[in-house]
Amino acid sequence: IIVEIHFIGESSRGPRLESLIVRMNEFLHTPQIIGLSATIRNPEFFNSWLNKLGNKTILIKSDSRPVPLHYKIEVSQNKNATIKKILNNILDKNGQVLIFLNTRKATQKMANAMYSLTNKFLEDNQKEICQKIVKKLRKIRGGHSELQKVVKNGIAFHHAGLLPKERRLIEENYRKKVVKVICCTTTLSAGINLPARVVILKDFKRYVTSGYNIKNFKGFYENGDGFSYFRPFSANETFQMLGRAGRPGLDTVGYGVLLVNNLEEKAWIEDHYFSVDYANDRLIPQYEDLDSGLNTINTLKEQVLLRVYEEKTISLEQLKTFFKKTYFWHIITHKMNSTIPIEELLMIKEITPL
């Protein structure tokens, strides 16, 4: 069972997952694979690749969502003030909130900015539990002192820089409704079921460290005065985050709120993430086609070297046979009608022993 199978399109984990699926079919002789995803626009095409690997795979589609999820794009010149307003409203109704930010540092900064607000919504017994959480965090060697400071007020941050024990403590006590708000990065956006009534995406783009190294500006956000060196989250990443709101069995409704600075950003989001149903005043998500993470030279090199290492002795023909089974090659041959020999894409002319 492959949960969030759309990770195959990611540049980091994707190629490894794609290679694993191909290898499973070779080593396990057509295993039964169940792939789960809520954010693929071209499931029929992706399923045709799985079928091509040799095992009959049936596509099961469903547009129903047990808990309705409503989207809103809100223009705000003071995002922190807007977030405080949302928190006051939702926490007063015994709801909980996830705030997604684009850096680890930003999650900590936001938790510090909001802890005096969340403290007001803690009952006496919850304050006692928060103090116990702080004591448990202090016992974790190498723990984050900043987390201990904010969690006593019913708010926490969550990112890959925390230790697994710290993340588990935060998630467990959020489920128990002791922790009211989590300020997090995308690490919390997949496969974790939490009772968030509202998800706030404060920034829809993340900073790119050096614009001077960018050869192709496709996919970057244009701010009107030239490229701002911010790369937007993909539509699928965005809906993975917003989809954390309104989880089945945990709440009866969910709200996904995207905060933007101005009307131009709002228009950009409507164009790239949604189609707008003006008659019913409703935003309809528009997912992206699932691509292959093997579509860069470095990732192809890595997978070639991995195959050589695993097999110890391998011929060029065997390498070509393997890569012709990948989703990467399936896309090239079916969508691009490419006639380029695969060995040219792999940049291999011959294999000789050292």
TILUMTI-387623 format. One record per residue (C-alpha): residue number from 1; residue in three letters; x, y, z. Coordinates in pm, 1 decimal. Example, Ala and Ser with C-alpha at 12.3 -4.5 7.8 and 13.67 -1.06 7.14 Angstrom:
2
REC   seq   type       east      north         up
REC     1    ala     1230.0     -450.0      780.0
REC     2    ser     1367.0     -106.0      714.0
//
This chain:
354
REC   seq   type       east      north         up
REC     1    ile        0.0        0.0        0.0
REC     2    ile      154.8      329.1     -111.5
REC     3    val       -6.7      621.1       70.0
REC     4    glu       28.5      961.4     -103.6
REC     5    ile      154.1      794.3     -421.4
REC     6    his      170.0     1138.2     -585.9
REC     7    phe      507.4     1182.2     -409.9
REC     8    ile      642.0     1007.3     -718.6
REC     9    gly      640.6     1351.0     -881.1
REC    10    glu      867.7     1510.1     -618.4
REC    11    ser     1226.3     1586.7     -712.7
REC    12    ser     1373.7     1437.7     -392.3
REC    13    arg     1170.7     1134.2     -285.0
REC    14    gly      991.3     1078.3     -615.0
REC    15    pro     1266.8      904.8     -815.6
REC    16    arg     1331.6      660.1     -532.7
REC    17    leu      963.1      570.3     -507.9
REC    18    glu      935.4      533.5     -885.9
REC    19    ser     1241.9      307.6     -896.7
REC    20    leu     1106.7      104.2     -603.8
REC    21    ile      775.1       38.4     -781.5
REC    22    val      958.6      -87.0    -1090.8
REC    23    arg     1192.8     -304.1     -884.0
REC    24    met      903.5     -449.4     -681.1
REC    25    asn      744.5     -569.4    -1002.8
REC    26    glu     1073.3     -730.4    -1106.9
REC    27    phe     1164.8     -895.3     -777.0
REC    28    leu      819.7     -982.7     -641.0
REC    29    his      669.1    -1083.4     -976.3
REC    30    thr      366.0     -857.0    -1024.2
REC    31    pro      274.8     -770.7     -664.2
REC    32    gln      -62.5     -624.7     -576.8
REC    33    ile      -19.2     -248.3     -538.2
REC    34    ile     -273.7      -13.0     -384.3
REC    35    gly     -187.0      351.8     -448.9
REC    36    leu     -373.6      626.5     -265.1
REC    37    ser     -391.2      995.3     -352.3
REC    38    ala     -632.8     1287.2     -338.6
REC    39    thr     -443.1     1523.6     -568.5
REC    40    ile     -380.9     1372.6     -913.6
REC    41    arg     -542.0     1527.8    -1220.0
REC    42    asn     -440.1     1249.9    -1462.1
REC    43    pro     -510.7      924.9    -1271.0
REC    44    glu     -609.0      740.7    -1590.9
REC    45    phe     -268.4      803.5    -1745.6
REC    46    phe      -84.3      711.8    -1426.1
REC    47    asn     -288.8      392.2    -1399.1
REC    48    ser     -197.0      302.1    -1758.7
REC    49    trp      169.8      302.4    -1650.2
REC    50    leu       99.6       75.0    -1351.3
REC    51    asn      -83.7     -163.6    -1585.2
REC    52    lys      209.5     -160.9    -1825.1
REC    53    leu      433.6     -300.5    -1552.1
REC    54    gly      252.4     -631.3    -1588.5
REC    55    asn      -11.7     -640.8    -1316.6
REC    56    lys     -375.7     -556.0    -1383.8
REC    57    thr     -452.6     -236.5    -1191.0
REC    58    ile     -803.1      -93.4    -1160.7
REC    59    leu     -860.7      278.3    -1118.8
REC    60    ile    -1117.0      367.7     -852.1
REC    61    lys    -1218.8      734.7     -856.6
REC    62    ser    -1435.6      925.5     -615.0
REC    63    asp    -1516.6     1295.3     -594.1
REC    64    ser    -1700.8     1268.6     -264.4
REC    65    arg    -1557.6     1407.8       58.1
REC    66    pro    -1714.0     1290.4      387.1
REC    67    val    -1647.0     1630.5      547.1
REC    68    pro    -1714.0     1936.5      328.9
REC    69    leu    -1413.4     2163.1      275.4
REC    70    his    -1460.1     2528.6      188.5
REC    71    tyr    -1183.9     2745.4       40.3
REC    72    lys    -1129.8     3116.6       82.7
REC    73    ile     -868.0     3360.6      -48.3
REC    74    glu     -835.4     3653.1      188.0
REC    75    val     -651.7     3975.9      104.4
REC    76    ser     -471.0     4111.0      408.5
REC    77    gln     -219.5     4390.1      456.1
REC    78    asn     -152.9     4262.5      810.5
REC    79    lys     -153.1     3884.8      801.1
REC    80    asn      -79.2     3838.0     1169.8
REC    81    ala     -379.4     4051.4     1263.0
REC    82    thr     -598.0     3848.4     1025.5
REC    83    ile     -468.9     3523.3     1174.5
REC    84    lys     -545.1     3646.6     1527.1
REC    85    lys     -899.0     3727.8     1418.6
REC    86    ile     -945.7     3377.2     1276.0
REC    87    leu     -796.3     3214.1     1586.4
REC    88    asn    -1023.3     3409.0     1820.5
REC    89    asn    -1328.2     3302.7     1621.7
REC    90    ile    -1239.0     2934.0     1583.0
REC    91    leu    -1088.7     2869.0     1928.1
REC    92    asp    -1391.7     3033.2     2089.1
REC    93    lys    -1603.1     2763.1     1920.2
REC    94    asn    -1374.0     2485.0     2045.1
REC    95    gly    -1214.0     2439.4     1704.2
REC    96    gln     -844.9     2396.8     1624.0
REC    97    val     -618.3     2552.9     1365.1
REC    98    leu     -311.1     2460.8     1160.0
REC    99    ile     -102.8     2748.2     1022.7
REC   100    phe      129.9     2651.8      736.9
REC   101    leu      439.1     2865.2      681.1
REC   102    asn      722.9     2842.2      430.7
REC   103    thr     1024.1     2810.8      665.4
REC   104    arg     1107.8     2648.3      997.8
REC   105    lys     1206.3     2984.6     1144.3
REC   106    ala      869.5     3131.3     1042.3
REC   107    thr      680.8     2857.1     1231.7
REC   108    gln      867.9     2943.5     1552.2
REC   109    lys      817.4     3315.9     1501.2
REC   110    met      443.2     3268.5     1447.5
REC   111    ala      405.5     3049.0     1758.1
REC   112    asn      578.4     3318.0     1963.7
REC   113    ala      351.2     3586.8     1817.6
REC   114    met       31.7     3396.2     1903.5
REC   115    tyr       92.6     3224.2     2239.2
REC   116    ser      -60.6     3497.9     2452.4
REC   117    leu     -381.5     3460.8     2248.6
REC   118    thr     -406.6     3080.4     2268.5
REC   119    asn     -343.3     3085.9     2642.8
REC   120    lys     -681.8     3255.1     2694.9
REC   121    phe     -863.4     2949.7     2556.1
REC   122    leu     -700.0     2693.1     2784.8
REC   123    glu     -909.5     2548.9     3065.9
REC   124    asp     -741.7     2496.6     3403.8
REC   125    asn     -694.1     2122.4     3354.7
REC   126    gln     -549.2     2185.1     3007.7
REC   127    lys     -297.1     2430.1     3153.7
REC   128    glu     -186.9     2156.4     3391.9
REC   129    ile     -148.5     1910.9     3103.1
REC   130    cys       56.2     2169.0     2910.4
REC   131    gln      293.1     2197.0     3207.3
REC   132    lys      331.5     1817.2     3202.1
REC   133    ile      409.1     1831.9     2828.0
REC   134    val      682.6     2088.2     2901.3
REC   135    lys      834.6     1853.2     3161.5
REC   136    lys      833.1     1565.7     2909.5
REC   137    leu      995.0     1788.1     2645.7
REC   138    arg     1269.5     1890.3     2889.7
REC   139    lys     1360.9     1523.4     2940.1
REC   140    ile     1424.4     1476.2     2567.1
REC   141    arg     1797.5     1507.7     2506.7
REC   142    gly     1872.6     1767.8     2242.6
REC   143    gly     1518.3     1905.5     2260.7
REC   144    his     1408.9     2246.5     2138.0
REC   145    ser     1392.2     2501.6     2421.9
REC   146    glu     1176.0     2739.0     2216.2
REC   147    leu      910.1     2468.4     2182.9
REC   148    gln      897.6     2427.3     2560.8
REC   149    lys      834.7     2799.8     2597.1
REC   150    val      530.9     2818.6     2368.3
REC   151    val      364.8     2481.8     2429.4
REC   152    lys      274.1     2574.3     2787.4
REC   153    asn       33.6     2825.1     2629.1
REC   154    gly     -144.9     2567.6     2411.1
REC   155    ile       38.9     2642.2     2086.6
REC   156    ala      329.5     2463.1     1918.5
REC   157    phe      541.9     2457.6     1606.0
REC   158    his      617.3     2149.2     1399.0
REC   159    his      892.2     2101.9     1140.7
REC   160    ala     1161.8     1855.4     1031.8
REC   161    gly     1412.1     2015.7     1269.5
REC   162    leu     1229.8     1873.7     1572.7
REC   163    leu     1311.7     1532.8     1712.3
REC   164    pro     1059.8     1252.1     1642.2
REC   165    lys      965.1     1234.9     2012.9
REC   166    glu      890.2     1607.8     2015.2
REC   167    arg      673.7     1584.7     1703.6
REC   168    arg      479.8     1288.1     1844.4
REC   169    leu      409.5     1471.4     2171.4
REC   170    ile      274.8     1771.9     1981.5
REC   171    glu       57.9     1560.1     1750.2
REC   172    glu      -82.8     1348.4     2036.3
REC   173    asn     -182.7     1650.1     2243.8
REC   174    tyr     -329.0     1829.4     1943.4
REC   175    arg     -554.7     1526.1     1892.8
REC   176    lys     -652.0     1552.1     2260.5
REC   177    lys     -740.4     1920.9     2196.5
REC   178    val     -491.1     2041.7     2454.3
REC   179    val     -267.0     2203.0     2192.7
REC   180    lys     -501.5     2438.7     2011.0
REC   181    val     -280.1     2562.8     1726.9
REC   182    ile       18.4     2419.6     1539.4
REC   183    cys      240.2     2642.3     1325.4
REC   184    cys      399.2     2406.7     1076.1
REC   185    thr      585.0     2347.8      751.8
REC   186    thr      479.2     2106.5      476.6
REC   187    thr      608.1     1811.6      684.7
REC   188    leu      262.4     1805.7      846.3
REC   189    ser       73.2     1813.6      516.2
REC   190    ala       71.0     1446.3      423.5
REC   191    gly      -58.3     1135.3      590.4
REC   192    ile     -119.7     1286.5      934.9
REC   193    asn     -479.7     1297.0     1052.8
REC   194    leu     -539.3     1587.5     1290.0
REC   195    pro     -864.3     1755.8     1402.3
REC   196    ala     -810.2     2092.2     1232.6
REC   197    arg    -1125.7     2284.9     1157.7
REC   198    val     -929.8     2557.1      980.6
REC   199    val     -604.1     2547.3      787.5
REC   200    ile     -435.8     2878.7      712.3
REC   201    leu     -171.5     2904.3      441.4
REC   202    lys        6.5     3228.3      526.7
REC   203    asp      238.2     3228.3      222.7
REC   204    phe      177.3     3053.9     -108.6
REC   205    lys      540.6     3088.5     -217.8
REC   206    arg      878.3     3009.1      -70.1
REC   207    tyr     1208.0     3189.6     -104.3
REC   208    val     1469.5     3073.6     -354.2
REC   209    thr     1815.9     3136.6     -214.3
REC   210    ser     1992.3     3268.2     -524.9
REC   211    gly     1813.7     3403.1     -827.3
REC   212    tyr     2142.7     3435.7    -1011.9
REC   213    asn     2157.7     3059.3    -1058.6
REC   214    ile     1812.2     3036.5    -1212.2
REC   215    lys     1834.3     2960.8    -1583.8
REC   216    asn     1463.8     2928.5    -1651.0
REC   217    phe     1210.7     3144.7    -1467.2
REC   218    lys      915.5     2923.9    -1558.3
REC   219    gly      715.4     2844.4    -1245.8
REC   220    phe      833.7     3146.8    -1050.1
REC   221    tyr      603.5     3409.6     -913.4
REC   222    glu      612.3     3743.4    -1098.5
REC   223    asn      561.9     4037.4     -863.1
REC   224    gly      518.8     4305.7    -1131.7
REC   225    asp      867.1     4454.3    -1095.5
REC   226    gly     1062.2     4154.4    -1213.1
REC   227    phe     1097.1     3809.9    -1060.0
REC   228    ser     1092.3     3814.3     -682.6
REC   229    tyr     1281.6     3483.3     -651.6
REC   230    phe      993.9     3311.5     -481.2
REC   231    arg      874.5     2976.9     -607.3
REC   232    pro      503.3     2912.5     -547.6
REC   233    phe      387.2     2589.8     -394.1
REC   234    ser      247.9     2363.5     -661.1
REC   235    ala     -130.4     2329.5     -672.2
REC   236    asn     -101.5     1974.3     -540.9
REC   237    glu      121.0     2080.3     -249.2
REC   238    thr     -124.3     2357.9     -167.7
REC   239    phe     -425.7     2125.8     -161.2
REC   240    gln     -235.4     1870.8       47.3
REC   241    met     -193.2     2141.0      310.5
REC   242    leu     -545.3     2280.7      289.3
REC   243    gly     -683.9     1925.8      286.7
REC   244    arg     -572.3     1881.5      648.4
REC   245    ala     -888.4     2073.9      744.9
REC   246    gly    -1211.4     1888.9      814.3
REC   247    arg    -1089.4     1534.8      871.5
REC   248    pro    -1347.4     1250.0      877.0
REC   249    gly    -1452.8     1154.0     1227.7
REC   250    leu    -1272.7     1453.7     1378.1
REC   251    asp    -1482.9     1747.7     1258.7
REC   252    thr    -1801.7     1819.0     1064.6
REC   253    val    -1666.4     2093.3      836.5
REC   254    gly    -1331.1     2226.6      721.0
REC   255    tyr    -1206.6     2563.2      598.4
REC   256    gly     -892.7     2628.1      396.2
REC   257    val     -781.2     2992.5      398.5
REC   258    leu     -509.1     3133.5      172.7
REC   259    leu     -375.5     3473.1      278.9
REC   260    val     -247.9     3711.9       10.6
REC   261    asn     -106.5     4063.9       15.8
REC   262    asn     -310.2     4219.9     -264.1
REC   263    leu     -563.7     4164.9     -542.1
REC   264    glu     -291.0     4074.7     -791.5
REC   265    glu     -183.3     3778.8     -576.7
REC   266    lys     -546.5     3677.2     -532.8
REC   267    ala     -594.6     3676.2     -911.4
REC   268    trp     -276.1     3469.2     -954.9
REC   269    ile     -401.1     3206.0     -709.3
REC   270    glu     -744.5     3191.2     -871.7
REC   271    asp     -577.2     3137.0    -1210.7
REC   272    his     -325.9     2874.0    -1096.6
REC   273    tyr     -499.6     2679.8     -818.7
REC   274    phe     -873.5     2708.8     -874.9
REC   275    ser    -1154.4     2748.9    -1117.9
REC   276    val    -1414.9     2994.4     -990.2
REC   277    asp    -1783.7     2906.6     -979.0
REC   278    tyr    -1917.7     3263.0     -972.1
REC   279    ala    -2282.2     3152.8     -968.3
REC   280    asn    -2238.8     2972.0     -636.5
REC   281    asp    -1947.9     3184.0     -510.7
REC   282    arg    -1731.3     2874.5     -483.5
REC   283    leu    -1365.1     2792.5     -549.2
REC   284    ile    -1308.4     2455.3     -717.5
REC   285    pro     -958.5     2299.6     -681.4
REC   286    gln     -762.6     2236.0    -1000.1
REC   287    tyr     -500.9     1967.4     -946.8
REC   288    glu     -190.1     1918.6    -1159.8
REC   289    asp      -91.8     1626.7    -1379.9
REC   290    leu      138.3     1385.0    -1202.5
REC   291    asp      488.2     1413.0    -1347.7
REC   292    ser      800.8     1204.0    -1288.8
REC   293    gly     1075.9     1316.3    -1054.6
REC   294    leu     1325.5     1145.2    -1285.9
REC   295    asn     1307.6     1432.7    -1533.3
REC   296    thr     1642.3     1589.7    -1434.7
REC   297    ile     1996.0     1483.4    -1521.5
REC   298    asn     2117.1     1446.2    -1162.4
REC   299    thr     1831.1     1221.3    -1053.9
REC   300    leu     1875.3     1002.4    -1361.3
REC   301    lys     2247.0      970.4    -1283.2
REC   302    glu     2167.4      870.4     -926.4
REC   303    gln     1928.2      597.4    -1037.4
REC   304    val     2172.0      466.9    -1300.6
REC   305    leu     2445.2      438.5    -1036.6
REC   306    leu     2202.4      273.3     -796.2
REC   307    arg     2112.6        7.8    -1054.4
REC   308    val     2480.3      -59.1    -1128.5
REC   309    tyr     2553.7      -89.0     -756.3
REC   310    glu     2258.9     -318.6     -684.7
REC   311    glu     2320.1     -556.5     -974.0
REC   312    lys     2702.6     -559.1     -939.4
REC   313    thr     2721.8     -669.3    -1302.3
REC   314    ile     2477.2     -513.9    -1545.7
REC   315    ser     2475.7     -457.9    -1920.6
REC   316    leu     2367.6     -149.8    -2110.0
REC   317    glu     2072.0     -345.1    -2247.9
REC   318    gln     1959.9     -437.8    -1897.1
REC   319    leu     1980.6      -72.9    -1790.9
REC   320    lys     1778.4       34.1    -2093.9
REC   321    thr     1517.1     -234.2    -2018.6
REC   322    phe     1482.9     -112.1    -1659.6
REC   323    phe     1444.2      256.8    -1744.8
REC   324    lys     1195.9      180.7    -2022.0
REC   325    lys      966.4       52.0    -1746.3
REC   326    thr      973.4      381.7    -1554.0
REC   327    tyr      693.9      637.1    -1538.1
REC   328    phe      950.9      884.6    -1671.8
REC   329    trp      981.8      692.3    -2000.3
REC   330    his      607.7      628.0    -2010.5
REC   331    ile      549.4     1005.9    -2013.7
REC   332    ile      813.9     1069.4    -2278.3
REC   333    thr      686.9      804.3    -2517.7
REC   334    his      314.5      877.7    -2475.9
REC   335    lys      299.6     1253.5    -2429.1
REC   336    met      607.0     1382.7    -2607.6
REC   337    asn      623.6     1126.9    -2888.8
REC   338    ser     1001.0     1127.0    -2839.6
REC   339    thr     1225.2      931.7    -3073.9
REC   340    ile     1539.2      993.9    -2865.7
REC   341    pro     1707.4      663.3    -2769.0
REC   342    ile     1686.4      614.2    -2394.3
REC   343    glu     2063.0      563.8    -2363.2
REC   344    glu     2110.2      922.6    -2480.7
REC   345    leu     1885.1     1048.5    -2201.4
REC   346    leu     2082.4      833.9    -1958.4
REC   347    met     2405.0      966.5    -2117.0
REC   348    ile     2557.3      618.4    -2139.1
REC   349    lys     2746.4      494.4    -2443.4
REC   350    glu     2898.1      181.0    -2297.5
REC   351    ile     2959.3        3.7    -1968.3
REC   352    thr     3312.0     -121.5    -1903.3
REC   353    pro     3466.1     -266.8    -1585.5
REC   354    leu     3715.6      -54.1    -1392.1
//
